[in-house]
């Protein structure tokens, strides 16, 4: 996946984590969005979903083999 598409997916995932439903979040994860990558401001999708009180989105981000790793350090 090229850099431009990856950035677009990450931006959409970050937005969806806070305001969309879990189906949208799951679709973006299947499309290749990385739940561990921070957005432009350094915010991760898991943080956004938890701050916005979106428990279904938190579950979607944490679920599956590509789930988010909350304790993972950034480079």
C-alpha positions in Angstrom: 0.0 0.0 0.0 1.4 3.4 -0.9 2.0 6.1 1.6 -0.8 8.4 0.5 -3.4 5.6 0.8 -2.0 4.6 4.2 -2.3 8.1 5.6 -5.9 8.4 4.3 -6.9 5.2 5.9 -5.3 6.2 9.2 -7.1 9.6 9.2 -10.4 7.9 8.5 -9.8 5.3 11.2 -9.0 8.0 13.7 -12.2 9.8 12.8 -14.3 6.7 12.8 -13.0 5.5 16.2 -14.5 8.6 17.9 -17.7 9.1 15.9 -18.7 6.2 13.7 -20.1 2.8 14.5 -18.0 -0.3 15.0 -18.9 -1.7 11.6 -17.1 1.3 10.0 -14.1 0.8 12.2 -13.9 -2.9 11.4 -14.2 -2.2 7.7 -11.3 0.3 7.8 -9.2 -2.3 9.7 -10.0 -4.9 7.1 -8.9 -2.4 4.4 -5.5 -2.1 6.0 -5.6 0.7 8.5 -3.2 0.1 11.4 -4.8 0.5 14.9 -1.4 1.2 16.5 -0.4 4.1 14.3 -1.0 7.6 15.7 -2.9 10.3 13.8 -1.4 13.7 12.8 -1.7 15.0 16.3 -0.2 11.9 17.9 -3.6 10.5 19.0 -4.2 6.8 18.5 -7.6 5.4 17.5 -8.0 3.4 20.7 -7.5 6.6 22.8 -10.0 8.5 20.6 -12.6 5.7 21.0 -12.2 5.5 24.7 -12.3 9.3 25.3 -15.5 9.6 23.1 -17.1 6.7 25.2 -17.4 4.4 22.2 -17.1 0.9 23.8 -18.0 -1.0 20.6 -15.3 0.8 18.7 -12.8 0.0 21.5 -13.7 -3.7 21.2 -13.3 -3.6 17.4 -9.9 -1.9 17.7 -8.7 -4.4 20.4 -10.2 -7.5 18.7 -8.6 -9.9 16.2 -5.0 -10.5 15.4 -4.5 -7.0 14.1 -5.8 -5.5 17.4 -4.3 -2.4 19.0 -1.6 -2.7 21.5 -2.1 0.0 24.2 1.4 -0.4 25.8 3.3 -0.4 22.5 5.9 2.3 22.4 6.4 4.6 19.3 9.8 4.9 17.7 
